[in-house]
Each structure stands twice: as structure tokens, then as C-alpha cells.
Amino acid sequence: MNTTRKGPSTLLKALFRVPVWMYQARLGFLFFGSLIVIVHRGRTSGNRVVTGLELLDRRNGELFVLSLWGTKSDWYRNIEANGVDELWDGMKRTGASFRVVASDEAFGILSKTEKAHKRLVRFFWPRMYPGYDFTDESRRALADSGVIVAFTAS
């Protein structure tokens, strides 16, 4: 299974900006804890970048997200190069650290998310990850690709 794909279209990029605008207007609580925003620095430009991310899970003070375009996502490459400046969760804004989730833990998170959000997952994941077919083999390949990141507020 190919776990990376071409980047988002212009329309999709605009849609992804809506949560950021809402968080900047202090309306992030309207997402009921399903989205977070990270602030980071561009790896080459050094400019401030604000990115909205959908949560897969919350556990033991960590927030787990899936990188939609795998290790090719700009935000993913930026935080690997420069770290995270801020984490916005609801009304709370803090510093944050992150880690790339190990394969076995990622497999469990993917399984849990598939069960908890069947309709959304069935619609989006095959489009984001061509060839993803909800088998253990597909789930393992996605888990092995290092695309789940855990953020911890500091």
C-alpha cells in the first residue's frame, strides 16, 4: 500500500484553513475536542505556520493525530526540523513536544479509530491512502509508515 499521495488541492487547502481561522477567533471550543492547532516554523523559510489537525485519540495527556500526506506533509517535515512552538486545544494555548508513534502503538490507535468513527474512516482513509482496504495488512502498512504523531502540552 502506498502511504503517501499528492498534496491537497487549492480548494482542500482552503477548507483545511477554516479550523485555523476559528481557533484564531477563539472559537476552537466549537470543535468539541476533535481538532487541534499547532504553531510551528517553516523548515526553510523560518516563517510562523499555523496548522489545524484532526485528533484520532486522547490518552494519558497525549493528543494523537494522523498525517494525511504521510511523512511528506509540510507540517510533519517542519516539526521534525524545528519542533512545535504552540499547541492550541479548545481555549487553551501552550507549548508542546511531540513524538512519532511506534508501529505497534499506531496499529492499535488506527484500529480503535476505525471502530469509533466507522463512517468517516470508511469515506476518507481510502481517499487519503490509495489501496487502504481496512485489512490488518493495510493497517499494519499504515502503522509502519510513521504517520501518527503524539503531541504533549508542556
Order of alpha helices (4+ residues) and beta strands (2+ residues): alpha-beta-beta-beta-alpha-beta-beta-beta-alpha-alpha-alpha-beta
